[in-house]
Amino acid sequence: MVFSSVDAEYVERGRARRGSRFELMARPKFFPDNFTLALVAIVILASLLHCDNVATAFHWITNVAIGLLFFLHGAKLSREAIVAGATHWRLHLVVLLSTFALFPLLGVALRPVLTPLVTPELYAGILFLCTLPSTVQSSIAFTSMAKGNVPAAVCSASASSLLGIFITPALVGLLISSHGATTGSPHTVGSIVMQLLVPFVAGQLLRPAIGKRIDKRKAVLKYVDQGSILLVVYVAFSEAVNEGIWHSMPVSALAGLLAVHILLLAIALFITAFAAKRMGFSRADQITIIFCGSKKSLAFGIPMAKVIFPSHAVGAVVLPLMLFHQIQLMICAVLAQRWSARKTAADPVREAKNIGAPARR
């Protein structure tokens, strides 16, 4: 579904440089990817040079960009890949339960721990993060690197994103209605249908005619993905700056947000790994469940936030998602590299419990 290339840069970068004589000059493992750096730059730009008088024009442009983004998502989705992995229903059920049940439950259950660390606006963003579907591209890439079940990863992550168009607004309405979300209003439902669902269905219906061209131009079309998201982030943070986001958000809250994300991801990784092993899945399927069931989609979340939340609230809501995006990439990249490098079967449960431990040689 959301076949965004922005969250697979760690994998592609590592593959391109593997064995290169310039390997010693390669970017450090924990250095942010180019898209994350671009996001940071856009936030800084919006803070210093935010749009005021041109806000209406920018909102119209972002609506068009979001529609184009989801049209391309639909055109990129391979029906053959979904059919190939669709029979593995137990695995897909575990991934969907982790994505749309485990994460929201963790967000609510950990509230006594989370609320002292972050502001109410950031906590709303954390809850929104918990309602989002899994990523597609990076889930597949990390599963492939770690020698997991790739066809099942394609099917499971794609189904997660497709269902997210319907499930995420419903969960947001249940968990975050007090923070300005209007998922039940006719206007919001119409916006979700027209900006997200209709373009996606149109892209999927046109895939037989344009699918090959889309697949051949993925390297170019990734800039459409990235550009659309960066534009939405710029407009969102411009609105947030106008509302005084940085004056009401202390540095301690941002530090608390980092700690919250590490805790949330660590719990999700351990639970998915433990459950997959206890249910008797093969090692390849365990890897697929871990990567597909513990990730959240930035490419899906930012456009969805733009549709669901008031303009002035979007900046604070997507900030936790932007930080979580980078953390999940770094930690999952380490896990995938560890499992890929080992000739004997590693225990995903043990690895998930020791995320920060140094790799054994």
C-alpha positions in Angstrom: 0.0 0.0 0.0 2.1 2.9 1.1 5.1 1.9 -0.9 7.1 4.9 0.2 10.9 4.7 -0.4 11.6 7.3 2.3 11.8 4.7 5.1 14.0 2.2 3.3 17.0 4.4 2.8 19.1 2.7 5.5 18.7 -0.7 3.7 19.4 0.7 0.2 22.3 2.8 1.4 23.9 -0.3 3.1 23.5 -2.5 0.1 24.9 0.1 -2.3 28.0 0.5 -0.2 28.6 -3.1 0.8 32.0 -4.2 -0.5 32.9 -0.7 -1.8 36.4 0.6 -1.5 34.8 3.8 -0.1 33.2 1.9 2.7 35.4 3.6 5.4 33.9 6.9 4.3 30.3 5.6 4.5 27.8 7.4 6.7 27.8 6.1 10.3 25.0 3.6 11.1 23.2 5.8 13.5 23.4 8.9 11.4 19.9 10.1 10.2 18.9 9.3 6.6 18.6 12.0 4.0 14.8 12.2 4.4 15.0 12.7 8.1 17.5 15.5 7.7 15.1 17.0 5.1 12.3 16.8 7.7 14.4 18.5 10.3 15.3 21.3 7.8 11.7 21.8 6.9 10.7 22.1 10.6 13.4 24.7 11.0 12.4 26.5 7.9 8.7 26.6 9.0 9.8 27.9 12.4 11.8 30.7 10.9 9.8 31.4 7.7 6.3 30.2 8.2 3.4 30.9 5.8 0.7 33.3 6.8 -1.0 35.1 3.9 -0.4 32.3 1.5 -1.8 29.6 3.9 -5.0 29.0 1.8 -2.9 28.4 -1.4 -0.6 26.1 0.5 -3.5 24.1 1.9 -4.9 23.6 -1.6 -1.5 22.5 -2.9 -1.1 20.0 -0.1 -4.5 18.5 -0.7 -3.5 17.9 -4.4 -0.2 16.5 -3.2 -1.8 14.1 -0.8 -4.2 12.9 -3.5 -1.3 12.3 -5.9 0.6 10.5 -3.2 -2.2 8.0 -2.6 -2.8 7.6 -6.3 0.8 6.5 -6.7 0.4 4.2 -3.7 -2.4 2.4 -5.4 -0.6 2.2 -8.7 2.5 0.7 -7.0 0.6 -2.1 -5.1 1.1 -5.4 -6.8 -2.0 -7.6 -6.7 0.1 -10.7 -7.5 2.3 -10.1 -4.4 -0.8 -9.9 -2.2 -2.3 -13.1 -3.6 1.1 -14.9 -3.2 1.1 -14.3 0.5 -2.6 -14.1 1.3 -2.9 -17.7 2.4 -0.7 -17.2 5.5 -3.7 -15.8 7.4 -2.4 -16.6 10.9 0.7 -14.5 10.3 -1.3 -11.6 8.9 -3.8 -11.8 11.8 -0.9 -11.5 14.3 0.6 -8.5 12.5 -2.8 -6.7 12.3 -3.5 -7.3 15.9 -0.1 -5.9 16.8 -0.6 -2.9 14.6 -4.2 -2.0 15.4 -4.7 -3.5 18.9 -1.4 -3.9 20.7 -0.1 -0.4 20.0 -3.4 1.4 20.9 -3.6 -0.6 24.1 0.0 0.3 25.0 -0.7 3.9 24.3 -3.6 3.9 26.8 -2.1 1.5 29.3 1.2 3.5 29.6 -0.6 6.8 30.1 0.4 7.1 33.8 4.1 6.7 32.6 3.8 8.8 29.5 1.9 11.9 30.6 4.5 13.1 33.2 7.1 13.0 30.4 5.4 14.8 27.6 2.8 17.6 27.1 -0.9 16.8 26.4 -0.4 17.7 22.7 2.5 15.3 22.3 0.6 12.6 24.1 -2.2 13.0 21.6 0.5 12.6 18.9 1.7 9.4 20.6 -1.9 8.0 20.6 -2.2 9.0 16.9 1.0 7.2 16.2 -0.4 4.0 17.9 -3.4 4.0 15.6 -1.4 4.0 12.3 -0.7 1.1 10.0 2.6 -0.5 9.4 5.1 0.7 6.9 5.5 -1.2 3.6 8.8 -0.6 2.0 11.0 -0.7 5.1 9.2 -3.7 6.5 9.8 -5.6 3.3 13.4 -4.4 3.0 14.3 -5.3 6.6 12.5 -8.7 6.4 14.5 -9.5 3.2 17.8 -8.4 4.8 17.2 -10.6 7.9 16.1 -13.6 5.7 12.5 -13.6 6.7 9.3 -14.4 4.7 9.3 -11.7 2.1 6.0 -12.6 0.2 4.2 -12.7 3.5 5.7 -9.3 4.5 4.5 -7.8 1.2 1.0 -9.0 1.8 0.8 -8.2 5.5 2.2 -4.7 5.3 0.1 -3.8 2.3 -3.1 -5.1 3.9 -2.2 -3.1 7.0 -2.0 0.1 5.1 -5.2 -0.6 3.1 -7.2 -1.3 6.3 -5.6 1.7 7.9 -7.6 4.0 5.7 -10.7 2.8 7.6 -9.3 1.6 11.0 -7.1 4.6 11.8 -9.9 7.2 11.7 -12.1 5.0 13.8 -9.4 4.5 16.5 -8.6 8.2 16.5 -12.2 8.9 17.1 -12.2 6.5 20.1 -8.8 7.7 21.6 -8.2 11.3 20.7 -11.6 13.0 20.1 -10.9 15.4 22.9 -7.8 16.8 21.1 -9.7 18.3 18.1 -9.9 15.2 15.9 -13.2 15.1 13.9 -13.3 11.6 12.4 -17.1 11.2 12.7 -18.1 14.4 11.0 -19.4 14.3 7.4 -16.8 16.7 6.3 -13.9 14.6 7.7 -15.4 11.3 6.3 -15.8 13.0 2.9 -12.2 14.3 3.0 -10.8 10.8 3.8 -12.8 9.3 1.0 -11.9 12.0 -1.6 -8.3 12.7 -0.6 -7.2 9.1 0.3 -9.5 6.4 -0.8 -10.6 7.6 -4.2 -7.1 8.4 -5.4 -5.8 5.0 -4.1 -8.6 3.0 -5.8 -8.0 5.0 -9.0 -4.4 4.1 -8.9 -5.1 0.5 -8.3 -7.6 0.3 -11.1 -5.1 1.9 -13.5 -2.2 -0.3 -12.5 -2.7 -2.7 -15.4 -2.1 0.3 -17.7 0.5 2.3 -15.9 2.0 -0.3 -13.4 5.1 -1.1 -15.5 5.9 2.6 -16.0 5.5 3.2 -12.3 7.8 0.3 -11.4 10.5 1.5 -13.9 10.4 5.0 -12.4 10.5 4.2 -8.7 13.7 6.1 -8.2 12.2 9.3 -9.7 8.7 8.9 -8.1 10.2 8.6 -4.6 10.7 12.4 -4.8 7.0 12.8 -5.3 6.5 10.8 -2.0 9.1 12.8 -0.2 8.1 16.2 -1.7 4.4 15.6 -0.8 5.3 14.8 2.8 7.7 17.6 3.2 5.1 20.1 1.9 2.5 18.8 4.4 5.0 19.1 7.2 5.9 22.6 6.2 2.3 23.8 6.2 1.5 21.9 9.4 4.4 23.4 11.3 3.7 26.8 9.9 0.3 26.6 11.5 1.7 25.2 14.7 4.3 28.0 14.9 1.5 30.6 14.4 -0.2 29.0 17.4 3.0 29.1 19.5 4.0 25.5 19.5 7.6 26.1 20.6 6.6 28.5 23.4 4.4 25.8 24.9 6.7 22.9 24.5 9.7 22.7 26.9 12.9 20.9 25.9 12.3 18.4 28.7 9.1 17.3 26.9 11.1 16.5 23.7 13.6 14.5 25.8 10.7 12.7 27.4 9.3 12.0 24.0 12.5 10.3 22.9 12.4 8.1 26.0 8.8 7.3 25.4 9.4 6.2 21.9 12.3 3.9 22.8 10.2 2.3 25.5 7.2 1.9 23.2 9.2 0.3 20.4 11.1 -2.0 22.8 7.9 -3.3 24.3 6.3 -3.8 20.8 9.4 -5.7 19.5 9.6 -8.0 22.5 5.8 -8.8 22.5 5.7 -9.5 18.8 8.9 -11.7 19.0 7.7 -13.6 22.1 4.2 -14.1 20.7 5.5 -15.3 17.3 7.8 -17.8 18.9 5.1 -19.1 21.3 2.7 -19.6 18.5 5.1 -21.9 16.7 5.9 -19.8 13.7 9.1 -20.6 11.8 12.1 -18.3 12.2 11.4 -16.6 8.8 7.8 -15.9 9.8 8.9 -14.7 13.3 11.2 -12.1 11.6 8.3 -11.0 9.3 5.9 -10.6 12.3 8.5 -8.6 14.2 9.3 -6.1 11.4 5.7 -5.7 10.1 4.1 -5.7 13.5 6.3 -3.1 15.2 6.6 -0.3 12.6 4.5 2.7 11.9 4.1 4.5 8.6 5.2 8.1 8.3 4.1 8.3 4.7 0.6 7.3 5.7 0.4 9.2 9.0 1.3 12.7 7.9 -1.4 12.9 5.2 -3.9 11.3 7.5 -3.2 13.8 10.3 -3.7 16.6 7.8 -7.2 15.3 7.0 -8.3 14.4 10.5 -6.9 17.1 12.8 -7.4 20.9 12.7 -4.6 22.7 10.9 -3.2 24.3 14.0 -2.9 20.9 15.8 -1.2 18.9 13.0 2.3 20.1 13.8 2.3 18.8 17.4 0.5 15.6 16.4 3.0 14.6 13.7 6.1 15.5 15.7 6.1 12.2 17.7 5.6 10.3 14.4 8.6 12.0 12.8 10.8 11.1 15.8 9.5 7.5 16.0 10.2 7.1 12.3 13.9 7.7 12.8 14.1 5.5 15.9 12.4 2.5 14.3 14.7 2.7 11.3 17.9 2.7 13.4 16.8 0.0 15.8 15.3 -2.3 13.1 18.4 -1.8 10.9 20.6 -3.1 13.7 18.3 -6.1 14.3 18.2 -6.9 10.6 21.9 -6.7 10.2 22.5 -9.0 13.2 20.1 -11.7 12.0 21.5 -11.4 8.4 25.1 -11.8 9.6 24.6 -14.9 11.6 24.9 -18.3 10.0 23.0 -20.1 12.8 19.5 -19.3 13.8 19.3 -16.4 16.3 16.6 -16.1 18.9 14.4 -13.0 18.0 13.0 -12.9 21.5 16.5 -12.6 23.0 17.6 -10.0 20.4 14.5 -7.9 21.0 15.2 -7.9 24.7 18.7 -6.7 24.1 18.2 -4.0 21.5 21.0 -1.8 22.8 23.5 -4.5 23.5 26.7 -4.6 21.3 26.7 -7.2 18.6 28.6 -10.4 19.3 31.4 -11.3 17.0 
